[in-house]
Amino acid sequence: MIAKKNSKTKIETAKETKEIKPVKVVKETKSIPITVELNILKVLINERPLIPLLRVLKKNRELHTRELLITMGSWGYGQSLMKRATNLGLIERKVKKEKSRGRGKPRIYNALTNKGREVVKLADRIGYEK
């Protein structure tokens, strides 16, 4: 019979052990109390899909509806989110007519309300995923 080169017996492999080292040492952090209105917390918990929409409006202050939906990358679902946010009072919609435009409907601009800003601020503080 032919023996394999560098083959180890069962006894030799049992003796070899690997040392396991911890990857990271986690430091304990102190918890900081956050005081929030109950209505804002309810909105944050129940309406989580609205947070990306509110973040886009926070960055850009005021966008007309088409720009907002393009920035979000969502048309049908984005419009339903806008309706929900408007009904909750998180977004304010303003109709503005521009002189240079020809025919067509006037643009509707969307902006955050104070309540919407507070919801986004709370989402940022508690670490809601972006």
N, C-alpha and C positions, 0 to 999 in steps of 0.2 A: 504494500500500500504506500501511497505517496502522502507525505506529511506537508501541510501548508506552512509556508515561511511566516515567521512573526505571529503565529497564532498563540493565543494565551489560553491557559486552562481555566476552568471555572473557579478554582481557588484563587488565582491571581487577580481576576476581575473583581471578586468580592472584596479584596483588600483595598482597592483604589476607591477613595471617596473624594467628592468635590466639596469645597468649602462654599457655603452660600453666604453672600454678603448682601446687606440691604442696599437697595438702589438709591433711595433718597430718605433723608431724615426730615420728617414733617414737624414743623414748629406749631405749637398751639397758639391760637389767636384769641384775643378777648372779643366777646360779642359787644356790639354797640347798639344800644336801644334806638329804634327809629320810631318817631311819632308821626302817624299818618291819619288822615281822615278815613273813616270806614268806607265811604262811597268810592274813593279813589282805589282803595285796596280791592273792593268788590269788582270794579271795572278791570283792574289788572289781572285778577284771577279768572273771571268769567270771560273776558274778551281778549285773550292772549293773541289771537291772530291780528288784532289791530295794531300791535306794537310796531311792526316793521313799517306800516303806513304812517304812523305818527312820527317815527324816526326820520323818514324821508322828508316830511313837512318841517320837522325841527331844523334840519340842515338847510333847507331852501326857503325858509320863511313863508313864501307864498308862491304857489304854482297853479297854473290853470289845469283843468281836469285832464286834458290829453297828455300834457307833460308829466303829470303825476302818475298816470297809468303806465306810460312808457317807462318811466324811471323804476316803477315797481316791477315791471315786466308781467303785468297781469291785467287783462281787460275785464272779462265778465266777473271774475271773483273780486277783482279790485273795486269794481263799481259797487258790489254788494257790501264790501268792507266800508266804502265811503258812506253809504247810506246808514249803516249801523253806527259809524262814528258820528255822523251828523245828528242822528236821533238821540244819541247819548250826550250830545253837547260837547264833544271833543274837537270837532272841526266846524269852522264857520265858513260858509260859502257866500261869496260876493259876486254880483254881476257887474262887469265893467265893460263899457263900450269904448272901443279904440277908434280914433279918427281916421287913421291910415288904412283901415281895413275896408274892403269893398262890401259886397253883399255877404249875407250869412248871419248867423246868430252871434250875439255878443259872447265873449268868453266868460266863463265862470271860474273865479279864482278861489282856491282853497287855502285856508290858514288855520293854524292851531289856536284854540282858545286857551285861557289860563288853566282850565281843568285838564286839557290835553297835555299841556306842558308839565303839569304836576305828575300825570300818569307816566310820561316818558322819563322824568327825573327819578321817580321811584323805581322804575324798571332798570335804570342804569345803576342805581345805588344797591339794589339787591342782587345785581349780577345776572339779569335775564339775558340769555344767549342772543347774540346778534345774528 
